[in-house]
Amino acid sequence: MWFSFFVVVLFAQHAQPADHAAMVMGFDQDRTAHHFTLYTDGGAIAVVTKDAADTADRDGIRAHLPHIAAMFGSGDFDAPMLVHDTRNVPGIDVLAARRDRVTYRYRETPNGGRVDIVTTDPAALAAVHDFLRYQIREHHTGDNGEVVSRR
């Protein structure tokens, strides 16, 4: 495990931003779309293929997101730091410290997957929203970043 992490870090030091993301996430950034939704009780990270016939990237999404849910649930936020090549991702320090107050649940969607993030802790909720708004900016998703009720 540590060896593969070392290879990712070594690659990331010399890669372009899209290469960072593809190496960490395991799917093509140009053929997929990220969406981040802020909810009154947390938020959601969704990734889908742009082409429903693209099963390779769909499967890559479905392999990546359950792993992300497990990592985040244990307080490990290394993946976003690698993808964005920074240690200053808003919200992750609070989310790591309050990991016992936040739930991350993966679910499969028709063209990819989604991680639902749920918390009742006010500090963790603010951190989730900070984290997701940062992701919206970094991934240029066009999502509005407004808080809505979960349906």
Backbone as CSV, one residue per row, in Angstrom:
resi,resn,N_x,N_y,N_z,CA_x,CA_y,CA_z,C_x,C_y,C_z
1,MET,0.829,-1.199,0.000,0.000,0.000,0.000,0.866,1.253,0.000
2,TRP,1.866,1.316,0.871,2.697,2.514,0.947,3.445,2.724,-0.345
3,PHE,3.821,1.616,-1.036,4.555,1.757,-2.277,3.706,2.430,-3.343
4,SER,2.444,2.002,-3.488,1.578,2.608,-4.496,1.305,4.075,-4.164
5,PHE,1.179,4.404,-2.880,0.998,5.801,-2.493,2.237,6.605,-2.879
6,PHE,3.439,6.040,-2.673,4.684,6.700,-3.032,4.740,6.959,-4.533
7,VAL,4.335,5.976,-5.340,4.337,6.138,-6.791,3.389,7.258,-7.191
8,VAL,2.209,7.321,-6.585,1.255,8.395,-6.885,1.852,9.740,-6.535
9,VAL,2.471,9.855,-5.371,3.078,11.120,-4.951,4.196,11.504,-5.892
10,LEU,5.053,10.558,-6.257,6.161,10.831,-7.168,5.636,11.291,-8.517
11,PHE,4.619,10.599,-9.044,4.010,10.994,-10.310,3.398,12.381,-10.199
12,ALA,2.704,12.642,-9.112,1.993,13.907,-8.939,2.947,15.089,-8.911
13,GLN,4.185,14.876,-8.488,5.146,15.970,-8.426,5.507,16.484,-9.816
14,HIS,5.333,15.653,-10.854,5.751,16.028,-12.200,4.599,16.092,-13.186
15,ALA,3.384,15.948,-12.729,2.230,15.853,-13.616,1.511,17.189,-13.761
16,GLN,0.738,17.275,-14.834,-0.151,18.405,-15.055,-1.382,18.213,-14.171
17,PRO,-2.182,19.280,-13.912,-3.348,19.145,-13.026,-4.307,18.029,-13.417
18,ALA,-4.630,17.882,-14.696,-5.546,16.813,-15.107,-4.923,15.445,-14.863
19,ASP,-3.591,15.352,-15.035,-2.903,14.093,-14.764,-2.952,13.748,-13.284
20,HIS,-2.805,14.765,-12.411,-2.918,14.545,-10.966,-4.252,13.873,-10.670
21,ALA,-5.312,14.461,-11.165,-6.654,13.974,-10.883,-6.857,12.572,-11.427
22,ALA,-6.455,12.337,-12.665,-6.639,11.018,-13.268,-5.857,9.959,-12.509
23,MET,-4.643,10.283,-12.082,-3.835,9.315,-11.348,-4.462,8.993,-9.995
24,VAL,-4.937,9.998,-9.291,-5.510,9.778,-7.966,-6.890,9.139,-8.075
25,MET,-7.700,9.590,-9.029,-9.088,9.138,-9.100,-9.302,7.889,-9.946
26,GLY,-8.488,7.679,-10.965,-8.633,6.480,-11.774,-9.635,6.576,-12.909
27,PHE,-9.988,7.790,-13.318,-10.867,7.961,-14.468,-10.540,9.279,-15.149
28,ASP,-10.939,9.391,-16.419,-10.611,10.545,-17.245,-11.440,11.759,-16.833
29,GLN,-10.778,12.849,-16.545,-11.459,14.066,-16.093,-12.246,14.750,-17.215
30,ASP,-11.813,14.586,-18.455,-12.507,15.221,-19.567,-13.774,14.464,-19.979
31,ARG,-13.837,13.178,-19.671,-14.996,12.361,-20.060,-15.986,12.155,-18.921
32,THR,-15.725,12.823,-17.794,-16.602,12.708,-16.635,-16.941,14.091,-16.106
33,ALA,-17.940,14.155,-15.250,-18.334,15.432,-14.645,-18.523,15.244,-13.146
34,HIS,-17.963,16.176,-12.388,-18.152,16.212,-10.935,-19.296,17.176,-10.628
35,HIS,-20.045,16.872,-9.586,-21.059,17.796,-9.086,-21.041,17.736,-7.564
36,PHE,-21.164,18.901,-6.957,-21.112,19.025,-5.505,-22.353,19.775,-5.056
37,THR,-23.099,19.168,-4.147,-24.333,19.757,-3.656,-24.209,19.965,-2.156
38,LEU,-24.627,21.127,-1.683,-24.621,21.447,-0.258,-26.033,21.289,0.272
39,TYR,-26.163,20.495,1.340,-27.454,20.255,1.964,-27.463,20.805,3.380
40,THR,-28.667,20.985,3.901,-28.810,21.494,5.264,-28.220,20.538,6.288
41,ASP,-28.055,19.271,5.916,-27.460,18.287,6.822,-26.119,17.748,6.323
42,GLY,-25.500,18.435,5.356,-24.208,18.002,4.831,-24.044,18.340,3.370
43,GLY,-23.887,17.310,2.547,-23.701,17.552,1.126,-23.530,16.262,0.362
44,ALA,-23.127,16.383,-0.908,-22.917,15.214,-1.747,-21.857,15.502,-2.792
45,ILE,-21.111,14.460,-3.099,-20.123,14.465,-4.176,-20.621,13.458,-5.198
46,ALA,-20.903,13.902,-6.402,-21.353,12.998,-7.457,-20.394,13.093,-8.634
47,VAL,-20.107,11.952,-9.234,-19.285,11.911,-10.440,-19.994,11.002,-11.431
48,VAL,-20.130,11.486,-12.666,-20.826,10.729,-13.708,-20.029,10.798,-15.004
49,THR,-20.253,9.800,-15.850,-19.674,9.853,-17.184,-20.533,10.767,-18.045
50,LYS,-19.913,11.433,-18.979,-20.664,12.291,-19.898,-21.348,11.465,-20.982
51,ASP,-20.808,10.280,-21.250,-21.359,9.365,-22.246,-21.797,8.091,-21.531
52,ALA,-23.082,7.769,-21.602,-23.610,6.592,-20.908,-22.942,5.292,-21.360
53,ALA,-22.365,5.267,-22.560,-21.702,4.064,-23.064,-20.267,3.919,-22.542
54,ASP,-19.781,4.909,-21.834,-18.404,4.905,-21.325,-18.327,4.077,-20.042
55,THR,-18.259,2.765,-20.200,-18.250,1.882,-19.034,-16.901,1.865,-18.318
56,ALA,-15.820,2.152,-19.027,-14.497,2.151,-18.381,-14.413,3.257,-17.335
57,ASP,-14.810,4.475,-17.709,-14.769,5.569,-16.736,-15.843,5.408,-15.669
58,ARG,-17.014,4.881,-16.051,-18.056,4.608,-15.053,-17.540,3.649,-13.984
59,ASP,-16.855,2.597,-14.442,-16.308,1.626,-13.496,-15.192,2.237,-12.657
60,GLY,-14.411,3.128,-13.260,-13.373,3.837,-12.499,-13.971,4.708,-11.407
61,ILE,-15.061,5.391,-11.723,-15.783,6.205,-10.735,-16.279,5.309,-9.608
62,ARG,-16.879,4.186,-9.979,-17.456,3.271,-8.994,-16.391,2.586,-8.137
63,ALA,-15.184,2.520,-8.620,-14.083,1.990,-7.804,-13.535,3.077,-6.879
64,HIS,-13.506,4.304,-7.354,-12.913,5.413,-6.610,-13.792,5.911,-5.464
65,LEU,-15.061,6.139,-5.713,-15.906,6.788,-4.711,-16.122,5.974,-3.425
66,PRO,-16.292,4.653,-3.472,-16.393,3.932,-2.199,-15.108,4.059,-1.370
67,HIS,-13.982,4.068,-2.079,-12.690,4.248,-1.411,-12.624,5.628,-0.762
68,ILE,-13.085,6.649,-1.459,-13.106,8.012,-0.910,-14.002,8.067,0.321
69,ALA,-15.175,7.456,0.260,-16.088,7.450,1.417,-15.406,6.809,2.624
70,ALA,-14.709,5.704,2.412,-14.010,5.030,3.514,-12.855,5.875,4.037
71,MET,-12.071,6.463,3.126,-10.950,7.307,3.551,-11.443,8.502,4.363
72,PHE,-12.417,9.216,3.827,-12.942,10.393,4.516,-13.525,9.995,5.874
73,GLY,-14.212,8.874,5.920,-14.800,8.406,7.171,-13.764,8.125,8.247
74,SER,-12.560,7.773,7.822,-11.484,7.521,8.792,-10.647,8.774,9.047
75,GLY,-11.041,9.901,8.440,-10.322,11.151,8.655,-9.147,11.362,7.720
76,ASP,-9.044,10.554,6.656,-7.944,10.639,5.695,-8.395,11.459,4.487
77,PHE,-7.807,12.642,4.337,-8.150,13.538,3.230,-6.955,13.761,2.315
78,ASP,-6.073,12.764,2.194,-4.907,12.893,1.323,-5.283,13.018,-0.151
79,ALA,-6.327,12.323,-0.601,-6.700,12.340,-2.013,-7.002,13.749,-2.522
80,PRO,-7.832,14.558,-1.842,-8.066,15.909,-2.356,-6.801,16.762,-2.367
81,MET,-5.914,16.531,-1.407,-4.668,17.300,-1.389,-3.796,16.925,-2.570
82,LEU,-3.792,15.643,-2.957,-3.021,15.215,-4.121,-3.641,15.718,-5.414
83,VAL,-4.951,15.583,-5.527,-5.633,16.024,-6.750,-5.398,17.499,-7.001
84,HIS,-5.509,18.305,-5.962,-5.408,19.754,-6.118,-4.011,20.282,-5.831
85,ASP,-3.075,19.374,-5.532,-1.671,19.714,-5.308,-1.511,20.812,-4.255
86,THR,-2.243,20.666,-3.162,-2.152,21.624,-2.067,-2.474,20.937,-0.749
87,ARG,-1.955,21.472,0.318,-2.293,20.982,1.653,-3.325,21.920,2.290
88,ASN,-3.796,22.906,1.550,-4.715,23.915,2.085,-6.126,23.759,1.539
89,VAL,-6.676,22.578,1.626,-8.050,22.348,1.181,-8.979,22.739,2.324
90,PRO,-9.832,23.742,2.122,-10.709,24.211,3.204,-11.584,23.103,3.778
91,GLY,-11.701,23.104,5.099,-12.600,22.203,5.793,-12.012,20.880,6.224
92,ILE,-10.933,20.423,5.598,-10.489,19.062,5.886,-9.910,18.879,7.285
93,ASP,-9.306,19.904,7.846,-8.787,19.760,9.209,-9.923,19.515,10.201
94,VAL,-10.995,20.270,10.059,-12.157,20.094,10.945,-12.817,18.742,10.682
95,LEU,-12.965,18.369,9.408,-13.594,17.091,9.083,-12.778,15.914,9.614
96,ALA,-11.464,16.021,9.563,-10.618,14.952,10.107,-10.754,14.888,11.630
97,ALA,-10.757,16.046,12.268,-10.853,16.080,13.735,-12.221,15.621,14.235
98,ARG,-13.270,15.854,13.450,-14.637,15.515,13.863,-15.181,14.328,13.078
99,ARG,-14.295,13.448,12.633,-14.695,12.315,11.786,-15.768,11.435,12.420
100,ASP,-15.819,11.408,13.752,-16.838,10.591,14.422,-18.218,11.246,14.395
101,ARG,-18.301,12.457,13.860,-19.579,13.179,13.801,-20.103,13.347,12.376
102,VAL,-19.408,12.714,11.430,-19.777,12.836,10.016,-19.875,11.434,9.418
103,THR,-20.906,11.222,8.600,-21.093,9.950,7.914,-20.928,10.162,6.413
104,TYR,-20.192,9.254,5.793,-19.978,9.273,4.338,-20.539,7.968,3.796
105,ARG,-21.551,8.063,2.927,-22.189,6.866,2.369,-22.088,6.894,0.852
106,TYR,-21.532,5.832,0.294,-21.455,5.697,-1.160,-22.717,5.041,-1.694
107,ARG,-23.144,5.506,-2.861,-24.209,4.803,-3.584,-23.934,4.911,-5.079
108,GLU,-24.260,3.859,-5.773,-24.081,3.797,-7.217,-25.204,4.564,-7.900
109,THR,-24.861,5.252,-8.983,-25.857,5.924,-9.812,-25.747,5.344,-11.225
110,PRO,-26.721,5.594,-12.102,-26.693,4.966,-13.429,-25.382,5.172,-14.210
111,ASN,-24.795,6.371,-14.154,-23.576,6.642,-14.925,-22.363,6.895,-14.055
112,GLY,-22.407,6.478,-12.790,-21.268,6.722,-11.913,-21.595,6.413,-10.481
113,GLY,-21.380,7.409,-9.623,-21.638,7.197,-8.209,-21.717,8.495,-7.445
114,ARG,-22.018,8.355,-6.165,-22.230,9.528,-5.325,-21.845,9.185,-3.889
115,VAL,-21.253,10.156,-3.198,-20.985,10.032,-1.770,-21.849,11.062,-1.061
116,ASP,-22.752,10.571,-0.220,-23.573,11.458,0.604,-22.842,11.704,1.911
117,ILE,-22.804,12.952,2.319,-22.131,13.366,3.545,-23.197,13.916,4.479
118,VAL,-23.282,13.360,5.690,-24.331,13.755,6.623,-23.724,14.027,7.995
119,THR,-24.169,15.135,8.616,-23.740,15.468,9.970,-24.784,16.343,10.644
120,THR,-24.829,16.275,11.977,-25.656,17.185,12.762,-24.784,18.144,13.570
121,ASP,-23.473,17.995,13.456,-22.528,18.828,14.190,-22.323,20.156,13.442
122,PRO,-22.599,21.303,14.079,-22.499,22.597,13.388,-21.105,22.888,12.812
123,ALA,-20.049,22.588,13.548,-18.698,22.861,13.044,-18.365,21.960,11.859
124,ALA,-18.752,20.700,11.945,-18.515,19.774,10.840,-19.339,20.175,9.622
125,LEU,-20.567,20.618,9.835,-21.422,21.059,8.736,-20.796,22.239,8.002
126,ALA,-20.303,23.208,8.741,-19.634,24.363,8.111,-18.410,23.899,7.326
127,ALA,-17.678,22.929,7.869,-16.491,22.407,7.188,-16.870,21.658,5.909
128,VAL,-17.949,20.878,5.950,-18.434,20.188,4.746,-18.741,21.215,3.669
129,HIS,-19.446,22.263,4.036,-19.817,23.290,3.059,-18.588,24.015,2.514
130,ASP,-17.615,24.318,3.369,-16.367,24.940,2.900,-15.647,24.026,1.919
131,PHE,-15.561,22.751,2.263,-14.894,21.758,1.422,-15.581,21.645,0.063
132,LEU,-16.908,21.545,0.062,-17.636,21.382,-1.196,-17.583,22.631,-2.067
133,ARG,-17.635,23.796,-1.466,-17.516,25.031,-2.254,-16.133,25.134,-2.895
134,TYR,-15.114,24.709,-2.179,-13.765,24.666,-2.737,-13.732,23.716,-3.944
135,GLN,-14.354,22.551,-3.801,-14.382,21.581,-4.895,-15.109,22.150,-6.117
136,ILE,-16.194,22.874,-5.878,-16.931,23.507,-6.981,-16.016,24.453,-7.746
137,ARG,-15.272,25.271,-7.016,-14.338,26.221,-7.664,-13.229,25.485,-8.405
138,GLU,-12.626,24.519,-7.756,-11.470,23.828,-8.334,-11.836,22.979,-9.552
139,HIS,-12.991,22.341,-9.515,-13.410,21.485,-10.626,-14.213,22.264,-11.675
140,HIS,-14.476,23.546,-11.428,-15.215,24.397,-12.378,-16.524,23.739,-12.813
141,THR,-17.302,23.287,-11.824,-18.513,22.522,-12.122,-19.703,23.380,-12.523
142,GLY,-19.704,24.631,-12.105,-20.870,25.465,-12.350,-21.964,25.263,-11.324
143,ASP,-21.754,24.351,-10.372,-22.737,24.176,-9.296,-22.801,25.471,-8.499
144,ASN,-23.980,25.814,-7.973,-24.153,27.142,-7.371,-23.647,27.265,-5.943
145,GLY,-23.443,26.191,-5.227,-22.911,26.273,-3.865,-23.895,26.741,-2.824
146,GLU,-25.158,26.856,-3.195,-26.175,27.246,-2.220,-26.645,26.024,-1.450
147,VAL,-27.017,26.244,-0.197,-27.487,25.154,0.659,-28.972,24.912,0.385
148,VAL,-29.315,23.643,0.121,-30.694,23.261,-0.139,-31.076,22.095,0.764
149,SER,-32.367,21.837,0.876,-32.840,20.692,1.649,-32.625,19.417,0.855
150,ARG,-32.252,18.353,1.557,-32.060,17.053,0.905,-33.428,16.511,0.530
151,ARG,-33.564,16.000,-0.668,-34.851,15.460,-1.131,-34.993,14.029,-0.769
